[in-house]
Amino acid sequence: MAQSFPLEPGEAIVLQVRRHWIAFWPRFLILLALAGLPAGFTLEWLARAGWIHGSGWRVAAALAVLWVGFWLIRAAVAKYRYDHDIWLLTNQRLIGLMAPAPFRSSTTLLNLDEIMDVRAHRSGPAAILLRYGDVECRSRAGVVSVVLRQTSRPEELALRLQQICRPARRERGVGEW
């Protein structure tokens, strides 16, 4: 997805940022468990209770297949969403490429000389131990322009973002932080 985004002349990708794995794997595993466990336990329970006879197995199996299919589709969409949530940092812009579903996407663009403040946030024991958090970029107007959510090592990313923004700000005569 990153390669398909058109860059301006002289623009080069400096850094590609994705969400931390914690933003995907727990949810994905829960969706997989919701796909298989309830259907399997329900079929086993109905069979042991003796409530399924003859063609009842076909109905129960069809319902189980529908249940499992529904949750597997949800898991596949969660994987798609994780794989298509990318932030590109170029020498001129911060570009957010997000596609929450196969037929829906959005792009966020922010020129580096517009960024006035960069902050990193980590809250909670899991975020501290696993080193993930948010990086917030504020524009000249003081409003939050872009938030890179659940990124790995947010402090290092914020520092890198500031280092890349400085030359872009100097080129356009905006000034230092």
Phi and psi in degrees as a GROMACS rama.xvg file:
@    title "Ramachandran Plot"
@    xaxis  label "Phi"
@    yaxis  label "Psi"
@TYPE xy
-65.1806  -35.9045  ALA-2
-71.8332  -21.0205  GLN-3
-85.6977  -7.45382  SER-4
-83.1648  129.075  PHE-5
-74.0656  130.672  PRO-6
-101.044  153.269  LEU-7
-75.5795  160.536  GLU-8
-59.1683  132.649  PRO-9
83.6674  -2.09096  GLY-10
-91.5846  138.086  GLU-11
-136.791  144.446  ALA-12
-74.198  124.701  ILE-13
-97.356  -37.7582  VAL-14
-152.31  139.213  LEU-15
-114.647  128.068  GLN-16
-119.159  135.179  VAL-17
-122.309  168.144  ARG-18
-70.4517  154.95  ARG-19
-65.2232  153.307  HIS-20
-61.0007  -25.1837  TRP-21
-65.388  -20.2242  ILE-22
-75.0558  -13.5574  ALA-23
-118.174  -56.0872  PHE-24
-60.7783  -44.9978  TRP-25
-59.5351  -44.6592  PRO-26
-63.8239  -42.5846  ARG-27
-62.3865  -43.8875  PHE-28
-66.9206  -36.4057  LEU-29
-64.1956  -41.772  ILE-30
-63.692  -39.9144  LEU-31
-65.3163  -39.9658  LEU-32
-64.9509  -40.0439  ALA-33
-65.79  -24.3537  LEU-34
-72.8061  -48.1637  ALA-35
-96.7268  -42.4722  GLY-36
-63.623  -51.6884  LEU-37
-60.7524  -40.1939  PRO-38
-65.1829  -45.381  ALA-39
-64.6889  -45.6727  GLY-40
-64.2519  -40.5388  PHE-41
-65.2532  -45.4827  THR-42
-61.406  -42.7509  LEU-43
-63.6948  -44.349  GLU-44
-64.2082  -44.5129  TRP-45
-64.3487  -37.7485  LEU-46
-68.1798  -43.5169  ALA-47
-66.9466  -32.777  ARG-48
-76.9317  -12.5617  ALA-49
78.1044  23.6091  GLY-50
-91.7757  -4.94913  TRP-51
-114.099  121.508  ILE-52
-135.081  146.661  HIS-53
53.01  -118.888  GLY-54
-73.9123  -8.28257  SER-55
-61.2975  -29.8163  GLY-56
-63.0344  -39.3026  TRP-57
-64.6223  -43.3158  ARG-58
-64.8092  -46.5858  VAL-59
-62.9244  -41.4805  ALA-60
-66.3097  -39.9057  ALA-61
-63.4903  -43.0072  ALA-62
-64.3664  -38.6573  LEU-63
-65.1209  -40.6327  ALA-64
-64.0663  -41.9333  VAL-65
-62.423  -43.8119  LEU-66
-60.3561  -50.9672  TRP-67
-63.0151  -42.8872  VAL-68
-60.2847  -43.7155  GLY-69
-57.8138  -48.9575  PHE-70
-72.6391  -29.8644  TRP-71
-69.4886  -36.0482  LEU-72
-64.4495  -42.5422  ILE-73
-60.3998  -40.1397  ARG-74
-66.0096  -40.2008  ALA-75
-65.3199  -38.3341  ALA-76
-68.0643  -37.0833  VAL-77
-62.7551  -40.8717  ALA-78
-65.379  -42.7804  LYS-79
-60.5676  -44.7475  TYR-80
-61.8985  -42.4172  ARG-81
-65.5055  -43.8133  TYR-82
-68.3029  -24.2286  ASP-83
-111.221  30.1985  HIS-84
-117.465  92.0141  ASP-85
-127.704  140.054  ILE-86
-115.335  128.298  TRP-87
-109.285  131.494  LEU-88
-110.319  114.355  LEU-89
-104.839  -179.884  THR-90
-75.384  -2.84351  ASN-91
-126.416  -29.1045  GLN-92
-143.075  162.148  ARG-93
-107.834  122.983  LEU-94
-120.591  124.615  ILE-95
-107.074  122.229  GLY-96
-114.976  112.639  LEU-97
-128.984  135.136  MET-98
-135.642  94.6546  ALA-99
-70.8988  -16.7386  PRO-100
-150.208  160.603  ALA-101
-57.588  -27.4315  PRO-102
-112.404  23.7682  PHE-103
-143.006  132.538  ARG-104
-151.41  160.74  SER-105
-145.63  153.137  SER-106
-128.111  133.423  THR-107
-115.591  129.848  THR-108
-123.282  135.016  LEU-109
-142.55  118.7  LEU-110
-65.9829  141.049  ASN-111
-64.2403  -30.4866  LEU-112
-73.735  -10.5519  ASP-113
-83.9643  -17.5144  GLU-114
-77.8093  120.093  ILE-115
-102.898  -26.9561  MET-116
-148.647  140.368  ASP-117
-128.178  127.975  VAL-118
-130.232  143.945  ARG-119
-111.895  137.468  ALA-120
-129.577  133.823  HIS-121
-134.63  128.978  ARG-122
-138.711  138.682  SER-123
100.704  153.345  GLY-124
-63.2603  -38.6183  PRO-125
-64.1038  -42.893  ALA-126
-65.0829  -36.7132  ALA-127
-69.3894  -48.0069  ILE-128
-68.476  -40.0128  LEU-129
-92.9589  -1.40551  LEU-130
57.9691  57.5057  ARG-131
-134.107  157.703  TYR-132
179.139  -164.237  GLY-133
-108.842  148.31  ASP-134
-118.701  122.843  VAL-135
-109.841  127.755  GLU-136
-111.777  125.087  CYS-137
-105.151  141.937  ARG-138
-88.9235  -177.415  SER-139
-58.0672  -36.6396  ARG-140
-72.6123  -8.67155  ALA-141
89.2984  -2.57942  GLY-142
-85.9646  154.569  VAL-143
-69.925  118.232  VAL-144
-90.279  -45.8746  SER-145
-143.507  137.082  VAL-146
-125.549  119.309  VAL-147
-90.3125  105.208  LEU-148
-87.7389  141.549  ARG-149
50.7193  50.5926  GLN-150
-92.8021  156.105  THR-151
-73.3819  138.766  SER-152
47.9613  66.1495  ARG-153
-62.1582  -32.3697  PRO-154
-65.241  -43.6994  GLU-155
-65.8437  -38.3242  GLU-156
-65.7341  -41.5754  LEU-157
-63.4196  -41.5235  ALA-158
-64.245  -43.841  LEU-159
-62.8033  -40.5043  ARG-160
-62.2792  -42.9134  LEU-161
-63.5425  -41.1544  GLN-162
-62.951  -37.045  GLN-163
-77.4795  -31.9211  ILE-164
-70.3654  -32.5377  CYS-165
-55.0097  -51.603  ARG-166
-62.5951  -37.426  PRO-167
-65.3248  -37.593  ALA-168
-69.5234  -39.4401  ARG-169
-65.0966  -40.8661  ARG-170
-59.7352  -37.9124  GLU-171
-93.4209  3.57969  ARG-172
70.1911  29.7695  GLY-173
-82.8027  -32.8094  VAL-174
109.253  177.57  GLY-175
-83.8566  178.663  GLU-176
